């Protein structure tokens, strides 16, 4: 979930950092650090997190075996 309280500290989601390259973050508190690093100053910023895409629901045609389609 996006707004849960038990987020594992990660510089990619921290309020104090901004991503400067693919694997580096510019942190106000610690300078240039690894994207997946963390420190005690971590403050979660939910707007920096990209949630996983929801699963695609199966269409009704996929659930009904052929030959068992109801016709009115």
Protein Blocks (a to p, Z undefined) as FASTA:
>chain_A
ZZbckbccdfklgfkbccfbfkbccdfklopadfklccfklccdfklpccddddddddfk
lmpcghiaccZZ
